[in-house]
Amino acid sequence: MSINTRPDPDKLLALIRTDEGEPASGKRRGRLKIFFGASAGVGKTFAMLTEAQRLHTEGRNVTIGVAEHHGRAETLALIDGLPVLPLREIDHRGIRVHEFDLDAALTQHPDLILVDEYAHTNAPGSRHPKRWQDIEELLDHGIDVYTTLNVQHLESLNDMVARLTGVWVKETVPDAAFDAADEIALIDLPPDELLKRLHDGKVYVAEGANHRAAENFFKKSNLGRLRELALRRTTERVDAQNDALSAAQGHDEAATGDKILALVGPDALSSRLIRHTKRMADRTRAPWSALYLHTDRHETLSPKARLRVEHNLRLVEKLGGRVVRLNAARAATAILGYARHNGFTRLVLGHSHQPWWRRLLGATSLSQKLIERGAGLEITTLNADLETAETPRDDTSGWEVWAARPRDYLMAAAIIAACTLLGLPFRNLTDPDTLIMLYLIGVVITAARFSIGPAVLASVLSVAAFNWFFITPYYTFTFDDVSYAVTFVVMLITSLIVGSLTAQLSRHARLARKGEAETRLLYDLSRQLSAVRGVEAMGEVLVRHLQPAFEADIRLWAGERQITGAPLSDAKEIGARHWVMQNHHIAGRHTDTLPSASGLYLPVMAENSPLGVLSITPRADDRQFTGADQLVFETVASLIAGAFQRARQAELAETSRVESENERLRNVLLASLSHDLKTPLTVMNGSVSSLLKLRKKLPREAVEELTNLWGHLTRLQKFVTNLLRMAAITSGQMRLNLEPYLIQEITGAAIARVEPQKGARQIRTTVSGQLPMVQIDGALIEQVLINLIENAIAHTDDNGIITITLETDADRVRVRISDDGEGLRPGEETRIFNKFHSGKPAADRDGSGTGLGLAICKGIVEAHGGMIYAKNNPPKDDAPTGASFIFTLPIAK
């Protein structure tokens, strides 16, 4: 196989995991199947319920979350026999609204749940504004979902559907959610059959609804166009899946190498432009981004226009594009520089007709500048020719540049009046032309302090005031010298140019100061967070920096412990915080999850591990958080996560240091104690053994006492020996005398050593195939086998069976010691090898076990480069069948 056509293992693994509903993280994600059609009435819900009934009869755990039957008898018949989840009641302005109960579905956790109408908008007060977001949460919890969708509800086709049918659909689903579905079932019906169903009352049961629908949306021409869109969109998805499969198998992908950049703004045309870019990217399989240029003009936008900017940028994210915000003064230069630097091949932008006065002045539009300078780039322009009742009016004309508060215009007039008062005492002392500079100063002050609108007013008022007060005859708008007409024109033009340039520079300075303030905030926050220790001190630093900067209440949680701010009392706020902590996504104010909450809640995460939650609650109810604000908040949350992680690592390091020191002292103490005990114990054991040799001369009671004492001394000697061996292992002083051995011989010697202890128990040995020699310290591995066999004897009945299995495993020899006792308790598989840990409950211990045998086995095996572990044997007839202890040893080379 050629290296160029070899399948990509990573892509193949991703496809397998996707097919099995398992993401790369290992946590199973539910599978989504969408029953997709051109319009209502084609039979999507009917097909979904039919499939659900089939799966239910096969034993699948199926539940109906929402099924919109619209009173159709054949649909109602398919619901019978399937469990139905009760809907949740929401009180909205005194009206009881029934919605899908997401929490009940998560609690019940069926294998498959049916949730009709993917694009449905939830009632205010629901966790998510849209039903497709509810379904995403179900999928994240491993629940499979069936749902239905019409083609007109796809976000990227929204404007096209409006242009084809004249109806603007408000409920939409992001294309990214549609494309992420595991299966799309196209439910198709010819327009004539659909119109017949509509006429027969099988689409809408309400009286008169069929007739109204046929006259409006359900025209034959509309249905044909929608059907074409549905077929085309399904084909595009199938092509994308085939390309992904071909790429995974090593074939060439159907990629064009294109990279598309759309330019968006506050105008109504931008939403149509974004959807057009998305469709273009889907057709060419090209990545795409949307650029918003944050120039000084942004500061002059009305609040409504700024909200529209945020709406357009969120639309980009919903459609799967990447949002880019760029600060720049020269729009065309910045756009072309960014596009070329980042490898974009296409620019998509809107084009509107220039006002007559701009054409008269010879001004060039942005689209014309880009076309003239964009050599090497393919540039697509869209005209604002779509006008429907639902299209928002474009109120972002150039007049917004002139917008200012009435007080600003009054202040401009006051400044010109002050300049006039300053000049009046010098009217008869100097040439009038000299006093023109006073008015230019007034225009500059006005432009620097306010916007261009007040500056223009100041320019006009300065010319009028100069004529009225300083040109003879005074207090009239006439003049004796005709040359003053030229003076007035030059004065007006000069003041307008100076005023506009000053206003523009002032806006640039404000924009730079704003960016500098954000950078300074993040820099100071980062520096001070790294300088303090403890989460409480970090919370104080956070409040001190963020609270005055955003005029908001700051709350911070480290895990479940609140660090800063007043405790939450509102159920919405508490629910938002808990949801963020559990799901690790942003929620709350101006988001798609719990948007009715007053605060914005962000997860504080490091290395995909949740550390806490950050909350920002503005003190003004009408305060809007922009996308730029959210980026700052996410950066702050990232800084907090890094500080938390450093604090946790420092705490762990300190704990590890203390534990290491304690362990070292403990080992020194054990070694010293063991050495001091070993000699007297040996002497005592020898003395008792000598006395037992004279047992015929001693009374019977004395012999029994000496026998018991000898047994206790023997166990104590063994314990001390184990302590010495354990101290050698933990201190790293154990030396291995490695030699090649046959593991069968070592096993036989170990069995012979435990023969007096086994009683009536059977010890069976099984050798699988021809075993190679192992490179081991024979005495130490024999001790491992003795300890494991003694452990099996201790946990097996008198008539039990112990099996020793020897087999080859690649470059290792694997040894398994199995018993038929009660097995290990849950969680004992790893703790069983800890020092001084006994596998028996405290009430069942007879004092014979020290809890060191298995710890010594672990140390010896790992010193040989092997591994040791324990597990329960597979149960038979729901009854335990004992445990197995397995270890591996390297084969001798």
LUMTOR-478625 format. One record per residue (C-alpha): residue in three letters; z, x negated, y. Coordinates in steps of 0.5 Angstrom, whole numbers, padded with zeros to 4 digits, always signed. Each point is the difference from the previous one (the first is absolute). Layout:
residues N
AlaZXY;...
end
This chain:
residues 893
Met+0000+0000+0000;Ser-0002-0003+0007;Ile+0006-0001+0004;Asn-0003+0004+0006;Thr+0000+0006-0005;Arg+0006-0001-0003;Pro+0005+0006+0001;Asp+0005-0001+0005;Pro+0007+0001-0003;Asp+0004+0002+0006;Lys-0005+0006+0001;Leu+0000+0002-0007;Leu+0007+0000+0000;Ala+0001+0004+0006;Leu-0005+0005-0003;Ile+0004+0001-0006;Arg+0006+0001+0004;Thr-0003+0005+0004;Asp-0003+0004-0006;Glu+0007+0000-0003;Gly+0003+0002+0007;Glu+0004-0007+0000;Pro+0000-0004+0007;Ala+0001-0007+0000;Ser+0007+0000+0001;Gly+0001+0004-0007;Lys+0003+0006+0003;Arg-0005+0006-0003;Arg-0003+0004+0006;Gly-0002+0007-0002;Arg-0008+0002-0001;Leu-0003+0004+0005;Lys-0006+0005-0002;Ile-0004+0004+0006;Phe-0004+0006-0002;Phe-0005-0001+0006;Gly-0005+0005+0003;Ala-0004+0002+0005;Ser+0004+0006+0003;Ala+0005+0005-0002;Gly-0002+0005-0006;Val-0004-0005-0004;Gly+0006+0000-0006;Lys+0004-0006+0002;Thr+0007+0003-0001;Phe-0003+0004-0006;Ala-0003-0007-0004;Met+0007-0003+0002;Leu+0004+0005-0003;Thr-0005+0001-0006;Glu+0001-0008-0001;Ala+0008+0001+0000;Gln+0000+0006-0005;Arg-0004-0005-0005;Leu+0005-0006+0001;His+0006+0005+0000;Thr-0002+0002-0007;Glu-0001-0007-0002;Gly+0008-0001+0001;Arg-0001-0003+0007;Asn+0006+0002+0005;Val-0004+0003+0006;Thr+0003+0004+0006;Ile-0003+0004+0005;Gly+0002-0003+0007;Val-0005+0004+0004;Ala-0005+0005-0002;Glu-0004+0004+0005;His-0003+0006-0004;His-0002+0004+0006;Gly+0001+0006-0004;Arg-0005-0001-0005;Ala+0001+0003-0007;Glu-0003-0006-0004;Thr+0004-0005+0004;Leu+0006+0004-0001;Ala-0001+0000-0008;Leu+0000-0007+0000;Ile+0006-0001+0003;Asp+0004+0004-0005;Gly+0003-0004-0005;Leu+0001-0007+0004;Pro+0007-0001+0004;Val-0001+0001+0007;Leu+0005-0004+0005;Pro+0003+0005+0005;Leu-0002-0001+0007;Arg+0004-0003+0006;Glu+0002+0005+0006;Ile-0001-0003+0007;Asp+0003+0004+0006;His-0006-0002+0005;Arg+0002+0004+0007;Gly+0003+0006-0004;Ile-0006+0000-0005;Arg+0002-0001-0007;Val-0006-0005-0003;His-0001-0002-0007;Glu-0001-0007-0002;Phe-0001-0005-0006;Asp+0007-0002-0002;Leu-0001-0008+0000;Asp+0007-0001-0002;Ala+0001+0005-0005;Ala-0007-0003-0003;Leu+0003-0007+0000;Thr+0007+0002-0003;Gln-0004+0004-0006;His-0005-0006-0001;Pro-0005+0003-0004;Asp-0006-0004-0003;Leu-0005+0004+0004;Ile+0001+0005+0006;Leu-0006+0004+0003;Val+0000+0000+0007;Asp-0005+0004+0003;Glu-0004-0001+0007;Tyr+0001-0008+0001;Ala-0002+0001+0008;His+0006+0005+0001;Thr+0004-0001+0006;Asn+0007+0001-0001;Ala+0005+0004+0004;Pro+0004-0003+0006;Gly+0007-0003-0003;Ser-0004-0002-0007;Arg+0001-0008-0002;His-0007-0001+0001;Pro-0005+0003+0005;Lys-0006+0001-0006;Arg+0000+0002-0007;Trp-0004-0006-0002;Gln+0006-0005+0002;Asp+0005+0005-0004;Ile-0005-0002-0006;Glu+0000-0007+0002;Glu+0008+0000-0001;Leu-0001+0003-0007;Leu-0005-0005-0002;Asp+0005-0006+0002;His+0005+0003-0004;Gly-0004+0000-0006;Ile-0002+0008-0001;Asp-0008+0001-0001;Val-0003+0005+0005;Tyr-0005+0005+0000;Thr-0003+0003+0006;Thr-0006+0003+0004;Leu-0004-0002+0006;Asn-0006+0003+0004;Val-0005-0005+0003;Gln+0001+0002+0007;His+0007-0002-0001;Leu-0002-0008+0000;Glu+0002-0003+0006;Ser-0006-0005+0001;Leu-0005+0007-0001;Asn+0004+0004+0005;Asp-0005-0001+0006;Met-0006+0000-0005;Val+0003+0007-0003;Ala+0001+0003+0008;Arg-0007-0002+0002;Leu-0004+0003-0007;Thr+0005+0006+0000;Gly+0002+0001+0007;Val+0007+0001-0003;Trp+0005-0006+0002;Val+0005-0001-0006;Lys+0007-0002+0002;Glu+0003-0001-0006;Thr-0002-0007-0003;Val+0001-0005-0005;Pro-0001-0007+0001;Asp-0005-0003-0004;Ala+0004-0006-0003;Ala+0004+0005-0003;Phe-0006+0004-0003;Asp-0003-0007-0003;Ala+0007-0002-0003;Ala+0000+0006-0005;Asp-0001-0002-0007;Glu-0005+0006-0002;Ile-0004+0004+0005;Ala-0003+0007-0004;Leu-0006+0003+0004;Ile+0000+0007+0000;Asp-0007+0002+0002;Leu-0003+0007+0001;Pro-0006+0002+0003;Pro+0000+0004+0007;Asp-0003+0006-0003;Glu+0005+0001-0006;Leu+0006-0002+0005;Leu-0003+0006+0005;Lys+0000+0004-0006;Arg+0007-0001-0001;Leu+0002+0001+0007;His-0004+0007+0000;Asp+0004+0002-0006;Gly+0007-0002+0003;Lys+0001-0006-0005;Val+0001-0005+0006;Tyr+0005+0004+0005;Val+0003+0006-0002;Ala+0003+0003+0007;Glu-0005+0005+0002;Gly-0005-0002+0005;Ala+0001-0007-0001;Asn-0006-0001-0004;His-0004+0003+0005;Arg+0002-0004+0005;Ala+0000-0007-0004;Ala-0007+0002-0002;Glu-0002+0001+0008;Asn+0003-0007+0002;Phe+0001-0006-0005;Phe-0003+0003-0006;Lys-0007+0000+0002;Lys-0005-0002-0005;Ser-0002-0006+0005;Asn+0007-0002+0001;Leu+0001+0000-0008;Gly-0006-0004-0002;Arg+0002-0005+0005;Leu+0007-0001-0002;Arg-0002+0000-0007;Glu-0004-0006+0001;Leu+0005-0003+0004;Ala+0005+0001-0006;Leu-0005-0003-0005;Arg-0002-0006+0004;Arg+0008-0002+0001;Thr+0001+0001-0007;Thr-0006-0005-0002;Glu+0002-0005+0005;Arg+0007+0000-0003;Val-0003-0001-0007;Asp-0004-0006+0003;Ala+0006-0003+0002;Gln+0003+0001-0006;Asn-0006-0003-0004;Asp+0000-0006+0005;Ala+0007-0002-0001;Leu-0001+0001-0008;Ser-0006-0005+0001;Ala+0004-0005+0004;Ala+0005+0000-0005;Gln-0005-0001-0006;Gly-0003-0006+0004;His-0006+0003+0003;Asp-0002+0000+0007;Glu+0003+0005+0004;Ala-0004+0005+0005;Ala+0003-0004+0006;Thr-0004-0001+0006;Gly+0004-0005+0004;Asp+0001+0004+0006;Lys+0006+0001+0004;Ile+0000+0006+0005;Leu+0004+0000+0006;Ala+0001+0007+0004;Leu+0002+0000+0008;Val+0005+0006+0001;Gly+0003+0002+0006;Pro+0004+0006+0003;Asp-0007+0005+0001;Ala-0001+0005-0005;Leu-0007-0003-0003;Ser+0005-0005-0003;Ser+0002+0004-0006;Arg-0007+0002-0001;Leu-0002-0008+0000;Ile+0006-0001-0005;Arg-0003+0005-0005;His-0007-0003+0001;Thr+0003-0007-0001;Lys+0003+0002-0007;Arg-0006+0003-0003;Met-0004-0006+0002;Ala+0005-0004-0003;Asp+0000+0004-0006;Arg-0007+0000-0001;Thr-0001-0008+0001;Arg+0007-0001-0004;Ala+0002-0004+0006;Pro+0007-0001+0003;Trp+0001+0002+0007;Ser+0005+0000+0006;Ala+0001+0004+0006;Leu+0001-0004+0007;Tyr+0004+0003+0006;Leu+0000-0005+0006;His+0006+0000+0004;Thr-0002-0001+0007;Asp+0003+0001+0006;Arg-0004+0007+0000;His+0005+0002-0005;Glu+0006+0000+0005;Thr-0004+0005+0004;Leu-0001+0005-0006;Ser+0003+0007+0000;Pro+0006+0001-0005;Lys-0005+0005-0003;Ala-0006-0005-0001;Arg+0006-0005-0002;Leu+0001+0005-0006;Arg-0007+0000-0002;Val+0000-0007+0000;Glu+0005+0000-0005;His-0003+0006-0004;Asn-0006-0004-0001;Leu+0003-0006-0002;Arg+0004+0004-0005;Leu-0006+0003-0003;Val-0003-0007-0001;Glu+0006-0001-0004;Lys-0001+0007-0004;Leu-0007-0002-0002;Gly+0002-0007-0002;Gly-0002-0004+0005;Arg+0003-0006+0004;Val+0003+0001+0007;Val-0001-0006+0005;Arg+0003+0000+0006;Leu-0002-0005+0005;Asn+0002-0002+0007;Ala-0005-0002+0005;Ala-0003+0000+0007;Arg-0007+0000-0001;Ala-0002+0005-0006;Ala-0007-0002-0002;Thr+0002-0008+0000;Ala+0006+0002-0004;Ile-0004+0005-0005;Leu-0005-0005-0002;Gly+0004-0006+0000;Tyr+0005+0004-0005;Ala-0006+0002-0004;Arg-0003-0006-0001;His+0006-0004-0001;Asn+0002+0005-0006;Gly-0007+0000-0003;Phe-0002+0008+0002;Thr-0007+0001-0001;Arg+0000+0007+0003;Leu+0003+0003+0006;Val+0000+0008+0001;Leu+0002+0003+0007;Gly-0001+0006+0004;His-0005+0000+0006;Ser+0001+0005+0005;His-0005+0001+0006;Gln+0002-0004+0007;Pro+0002+0004+0006;Trp-0005+0001+0005;Trp+0005-0005+0005;Arg+0000-0005-0005;Arg-0007+0000-0001;Leu-0001-0001+0007;Leu+0004-0006+0000;Gly-0003-0003-0005;Ala+0006+0000-0005;Thr-0002-0001-0007;Ser+0004+0003-0006;Leu+0004-0003-0005;Ser-0006+0002-0006;Gln-0005-0003+0005;Lys+0004-0007+0000;Leu+0001+0000-0007;Ile-0007+0001-0002;Glu-0003-0005+0005;Arg+0005-0005-0002;Gly+0001+0002-0008;Ala-0005-0005-0003;Gly+0001+0000-0007;Leu+0004+0006-0001;Glu-0003+0007-0002;Ile+0003+0005+0006;Thr+0000+0008-0002;Thr+0001+0004+0006;Leu+0002+0008+0000;Asn-0001+0005+0006;Ala+0005+0005+0001;Asp-0005+0006-0002;Leu+0005+0004-0004;Glu+0003+0006+0004;Thr+0004+0005-0004;Ala+0006+0004+0002;Glu+0005-0004-0004;Thr-0003-0006+0003;Pro+0006-0003+0005;Arg-0003-0001+0007;Asp-0001-0007+0002;Asp+0004-0001+0006;Thr+0000-0007+0000;Ser-0005-0001+0005;Gly+0000-0006+0005;Trp+0004+0005+0005;Glu+0006-0002-0004;Val+0000-0007+0004;Trp+0001+0003+0006;Ala+0006+0005-0003;Ala+0007-0002+0003;Arg+0006+0004+0002;Pro+0000+0004+0007;Arg+0006-0004+0002;Asp-0005-0007+0000;Tyr-0005+0003+0004;Leu+0005+0002+0005;Met+0003-0007+0000;Ala-0007-0003+0001;Ala-0001+0005+0006;Ala+0007-0003+0003;Ile-0002-0007-0001;Ile-0006+0001+0004;Ala+0004+0003+0005;Ala+0005-0006+0000;Cys-0006-0004+0001;Thr-0002+0004+0006;Leu+0007+0000+0003;Leu+0000-0008-0001;Gly-0006-0001+0004;Leu+0001+0005+0006;Pro+0004-0005+0004;Phe-0006-0005+0000;Arg-0005+0005+0001;Asn-0001-0002+0007;Leu+0002-0008-0001;Thr-0006-0002-0005;Asp-0007+0002-0003;Pro+0000+0006-0004;Asp-0004-0003-0005;Thr+0006-0005-0002;Leu+0005+0006-0001;Ile-0005+0002-0006;Met+0004-0005-0004;Leu+0006+0004+0000;Tyr-0003+0006-0003;Leu-0003-0005-0006;Ile+0007-0002-0001;Gly+0002+0007-0001;Val-0006+0002-0005;Val+0002-0006-0004;Ile+0008+0002+0000;Thr-0002+0007-0002;Ala-0005-0003-0005;Ala+0005-0004-0003;Arg+0006+0005+0000;Phe-0004+0006-0002;Ser-0007+0001-0004;Ile-0007+0000+0003;Gly+0000+0007+0002;Pro+0005-0001+0006;Ala-0003-0006+0001;Val-0007+0003+0002;Leu+0004+0005+0004;Ala+0003-0005+0004;Ser-0007-0003+0001;Val-0002+0006+0003;Leu+0006+0001+0004;Ser+0000-0007+0003;Val-0007+0001+0003;Ala+0002+0007+0003;Ala+0006-0003+0003;Phe-0003-0006+0002;Asn-0006+0004+0004;Trp+0006+0005+0002;Phe+0005-0004+0003;Phe-0004-0007+0002;Ile-0007+0002+0002;Thr-0001+0002+0007;Pro+0000+0006+0001;Tyr+0006+0001-0003;Tyr+0003+0006-0004;Thr-0008+0002-0002;Phe-0004-0002-0005;Thr-0006-0002+0005;Phe-0001-0007+0002;Asp-0004-0003+0006;Asp-0002-0006-0004;Val-0006+0001-0005;Ser+0002-0006-0004;Tyr+0007+0003-0002;Ala-0004+0004-0005;Val-0002-0006-0003;Thr+0007-0003+0000;Phe+0003+0007-0003;Val-0005-0001-0006;Val+0002-0007-0001;Met+0007+0002+0001;Leu+0000+0006-0005;Ile-0004-0004-0005;Thr+0004-0006+0000;Ser+0006+0004+0000;Leu-0002+0003-0006;Ile-0002-0006-0004;Val+0006-0003+0002;Gly+0004+0006-0002;Ser-0004+0001-0007;Leu+0001-0008-0002;Thr+0007+0000+0002;Ala+0002+0007-0004;Gln-0004-0003-0006;Leu+0004-0007+0000;Ser+0006+0004+0001;Arg-0001+0004-0006;His-0002-0006-0004;Ala+0007-0003+0002;Arg+0003+0006-0002;Leu-0003+0000-0007;Ala+0002-0008+0000;Arg+0007+0002+0001;Lys+0000+0005-0005;Gly-0003-0004-0005;Glu+0005-0006+0002;Ala+0006+0005+0000;Glu-0002+0002-0007;Thr-0001-0008-0002;Arg+0007-0002+0003;Leu+0004+0006-0003;Leu-0003-0002-0007;Tyr+0001-0007+0001;Asp+0008+0001+0003;Leu+0001+0004-0006;Ser-0002-0004-0005;Arg+0003-0006+0003;Gln+0007+0003+0001;Leu-0001+0004-0007;Ser+0000-0007-0003;Ala+0006-0003+0004;Val+0005+0005-0003;Arg+0003+0002-0006;Gly+0002+0006-0003;Val-0003+0007+0000;Glu+0004+0003+0005;Ala-0002-0006+0005;Met-0007+0001-0002;Gly+0001+0008+0002;Glu+0003-0002+0007;Val-0006-0005+0001;Leu-0005+0006-0001;Val+0004+0005+0004;Arg+0000-0005+0006;His-0007-0001+0000;Leu-0004+0006-0002;Gln+0005+0006+0003;Pro-0002-0002+0007;Ala-0007-0002-0001;Phe-0002+0007-0003;Glu+0006+0004+0003;Ala+0001+0002-0007;Asp+0006+0001-0005;Ile+0000-0006-0005;Arg+0003+0001-0007;Leu+0000-0005-0006;Trp+0002+0001-0007;Ala+0001-0006-0005;Gly-0001+0004-0007;Glu+0004+0006+0001;Arg+0005-0003+0005;Gln-0001+0002+0007;Ile+0000-0006+0005;Thr-0001+0002+0007;Gly+0000+0007+0003;Ala+0003+0007+0000;Pro+0000+0003-0007;Leu-0005+0005-0001;Ser+0002+0007-0001;Asp-0007+0004+0000;Ala-0003+0002-0007;Lys-0007-0002+0002;Glu+0002-0007+0003;Ile+0004-0001-0007;Gly-0005+0002-0004;Ala-0005-0005+0004;Arg+0004-0006-0001;His+0001+0002-0008;Trp-0007+0001-0001;Val-0002-0007+0004;Met+0005-0003-0005;Gln-0002+0003-0006;Asn-0008-0001+0001;His+0000-0006+0005;His-0005+0003+0005;Ile+0000+0002+0007;Ala+0003+0007+0002;Gly+0002+0004+0005;Arg-0002+0001+0008;His-0008+0000+0000;Thr-0001-0001-0007;Asp-0003+0003-0006;Thr+0007+0001-0003;Leu+0005+0004+0003;Pro-0003+0000+0007;Ser+0005+0005+0002;Ala+0006-0005+0000;Ser+0002-0003+0007;Gly+0000-0007-0002;Leu-0005-0005-0003;Tyr+0002-0003-0007;Leu-0003-0006-0002;Pro+0002-0004-0007;Val+0003-0007+0000;Met-0003-0003-0005;Ala-0001-0008-0003;Glu-0004-0002-0006;Asn-0001+0008-0002;Ser+0008+0001+0000;Pro+0003+0005+0004;Leu+0005-0003+0005;Gly+0002+0006+0005;Val-0003+0005+0005;Leu-0001-0001+0007;Ser+0000+0006+0005;Ile-0003+0001+0007;Thr+0002+0006+0003;Pro-0003+0001+0007;Arg+0005+0003+0005;Ala-0005+0004+0004;Asp-0003+0006-0005;Asp-0007-0001+0003;Arg-0001-0007-0001;Gln-0006-0002-0004;Phe+0000-0006-0005;Thr-0007-0003+0000;Gly-0003-0004-0005;Ala+0001-0006+0004;Asp+0008+0002+0000;Gln+0000+0001-0008;Leu-0003-0007-0001;Val+0005-0003+0004;Phe+0006+0004-0004;Glu-0004-0002-0006;Thr+0001-0008+0002;Val+0007+0001+0002;Ala+0002+0003-0007;Ser-0004-0006-0003;Leu+0005-0004+0004;Ile+0006+0003-0002;Ala-0002+0000-0007;Gly-0001-0008+0001;Ala+0007+0000+0003;Phe+0003+0004-0006;Gln-0004-0004-0005;Arg+0003-0006+0003;Ala+0007+0002+0000;Arg-0001+0003-0007;Gln-0002-0007-0002;Ala+0005-0004+0004;Glu+0005+0005-0004;Leu-0003-0001-0006;Ala+0000-0008+0001;Glu+0007+0000+0002;Thr+0002+0005-0006;Ser-0004-0005-0005;Arg+0004-0006+0003;Val+0007+0003-0001;Glu-0002+0002-0007;Ser-0003-0007-0002;Glu+0006-0003+0003;Asn+0004+0005-0004;Glu-0004-0001-0006;Arg+0001-0008+0000;Leu+0007+0000+0001;Arg+0001+0005-0006;Asn-0004-0004-0004;Val+0004-0006+0002;Leu+0006+0004-0002;Leu-0002+0002-0006;Ala-0002-0007-0002;Ser+0006-0003+0002;Leu+0004+0005-0004;Ser-0004+0000-0006;His+0001-0008+0000;Asp+0007+0001+0001;Leu+0001+0005-0006;Lys-0004-0003-0005;Thr+0004-0005-0002;Pro+0007+0004-0001;Leu-0004+0005-0003;Thr-0003-0005-0005;Val+0007-0003-0001;Met+0003+0007-0001;Asn-0006+0002-0005;Gly+0001-0006-0004;Ser+0008+0001-0001;Val-0001+0007-0002;Ser-0005-0002-0005;Ser+0005-0005-0003;Leu+0005+0005+0000;Leu-0004+0005-0004;Lys-0002-0005-0005;Leu+0008+0000-0002;Arg+0000+0008+0000;Lys+0002+0000-0007;Lys+0007-0003+0002;Leu+0000+0005+0006;Pro+0003+0007+0000;Arg-0006+0005+0000;Glu+0002+0003+0007;Ala-0001-0007+0003;Val-0007-0001-0004;Glu-0002+0007+0003;Glu+0002-0002+0007;Leu-0003-0007+0000;Thr-0007+0003-0003;Asn+0000+0004+0006;Leu+0002-0005+0005;Trp-0006-0005-0003;Gly-0005+0006+0001;His+0002+0001+0007;Leu+0000-0008+0001;Thr-0007+0000-0003;Arg-0003+0006+0005;Leu+0003-0004+0006;Gln-0003-0006-0002;Lys-0007+0003-0001;Phe+0001+0003+0007;Val+0002-0007+0003;Thr-0006-0003-0003;Asn-0004+0006+0003;Leu+0003-0001+0007;Leu-0002-0007-0001;Arg-0007+0001-0002;Met-0001+0005+0005;Ala+0003-0004+0006;Ala-0005-0006-0003;Ile-0006+0006+0001;Thr+0002+0002+0007;Ser+0001-0007+0003;Gly-0007-0002-0003;Gln+0004-0006-0004;Met-0003+0003-0007;Arg-0004-0006-0003;Leu-0005+0003-0006;Asn-0002-0005-0006;Leu-0007+0003-0001;Glu-0003-0001-0007;Pro-0005+0004-0004;Tyr+0003+0005-0005;Leu-0002+0006-0004;Ile+0004+0006+0002;Gln+0000+0002-0007;Glu+0005-0005-0001;Ile+0004+0001+0006;Thr+0001+0007-0002;Gly+0002-0001-0007;Ala+0006-0005+0003;Ala+0002+0006+0005;Ile+0000+0005-0006;Ala+0004-0004-0004;Arg+0005-0002+0006;Val+0001+0008+0001;Glu+0001+0002-0008;Pro+0007+0000+0000;Gln+0000+0005+0006;Lys-0006+0005-0002;Gly+0004+0004-0005;Ala-0004+0005-0004;Arg-0005+0000+0005;Gln-0007-0002-0002;Ile-0004-0006+0004;Arg-0008+0000-0001;Thr-0005-0005+0002;Thr-0007+0001+0001;Val-0005-0005+0002;Ser-0007+0002+0002;Gly-0005-0005-0002;Gln+0000-0008+0001;Leu+0005-0002+0005;Pro-0001-0006+0004;Met+0006-0005+0001;Val+0004+0001+0007;Gln+0002-0005+0005;Ile+0007+0001+0000;Asp+0008-0002+0000;Gly+0001+0002-0007;Ala+0008+0000+0001;Leu-0001+0005+0006;Ile-0005+0004-0002;Glu+0004+0001-0007;Gln+0006+0002+0005;Val-0005+0005+0003;Leu-0001+0003-0006;Ile+0007+0000-0003;Asn+0002+0004+0007;Leu-0005+0005-0001;Ile+0001+0002-0007;Glu+0008+0000+0001;Asn-0002+0005+0006;Ala-0004+0004-0005;Ile+0005+0000-0005;Ala+0005+0002+0006;His-0004+0006+0001;Thr-0002+0002-0007;Asp+0004+0004-0005;Asp+0002-0003-0006;Asn-0006+0003-0004;Gly-0005-0002+0005;Ile-0006-0004+0000;Ile-0002-0006+0005;Thr-0007-0002+0000;Ile-0003-0007+0002;Thr-0007+0000+0002;Leu-0004-0007+0001;Glu-0007+0000+0002;Thr-0005-0004+0005;Asp-0001+0003+0007;Ala-0006-0004+0003;Asp+0003-0007+0001;Arg+0007+0002-0001;Val+0004+0002-0006;Arg+0004+0007+0001;Val+0006+0001-0004;Arg+0003+0008+0000;Ile+0007+0001-0003;Ser+0000+0008-0001;Asp+0006+0004-0002;Asp+0001+0008-0002;Gly+0006+0001+0005;Glu+0001+0005+0006;Gly-0005-0004+0004;Leu+0001-0002+0007;Arg+0003+0004+0006;Pro-0005+0002+0005;Gly+0000-0006+0005;Glu+0003-0005-0005;Glu-0007-0003-0001;Thr+0001-0005+0006;Arg+0008+0000+0001;Ile+0001-0002-0008;Phe-0002-0007+0002;Asn+0005-0001+0006;Lys+0007-0004-0001;Phe+0006+0003-0003;His-0004+0007-0001;Ser+0001+0003-0007;Gly-0005+0005-0002;Lys+0006+0005-0003;Pro+0004+0005+0004;Ala+0006-0003+0003;Ala+0004+0005-0005;Asp-0004-0002-0006;Arg+0002-0008+0001;Asp+0004-0003-0005;Gly+0001-0007+0004;Ser-0004-0004-0005;Gly-0006+0000+0005;Thr+0000-0004+0006;Gly-0006+0002+0004;Leu-0003-0007+0000;Gly-0004-0001-0007;Leu-0007+0004+0003;Ala+0001-0004+0007;Ile+0000-0006-0004;Cys-0006+0002-0004;Lys-0004+0001+0006;Gly+0002-0006+0003;Ile-0002-0004-0006;Val-0007+0004-0001;Glu-0002-0001+0008;Ala+0002-0008-0001;His-0005+0000-0005;Gly-0005+0003+0004;Gly+0000+0007-0004;Met+0002+0007+0002;Ile+0005+0005-0003;Tyr+0001+0007+0001;Ala+0003+0006-0003;Lys-0003+0007-0001;Asn+0002+0006-0005;Asn-0004+0002-0006;Pro-0005+0006+0000;Pro+0004+0006-0002;Lys-0001+0004-0006;Asp+0001+0007+0000;Asp+0003+0000+0007;Ala+0006-0005-0003;Pro+0001-0007+0002;Thr-0002-0005-0005;Gly+0003-0006+0003;Ala-0002-0006+0005;Ser-0004-0006+0000;Phe+0001-0007+0003;Ile-0006-0004+0001;Phe-0001-0007+0002;Thr-0006-0005+0000;Leu+0000-0008-0001;Pro-0006-0004+0001;Ile-0004-0003-0005;Ala+0000-0008-0002;Lys-0006-0003+0003;
end
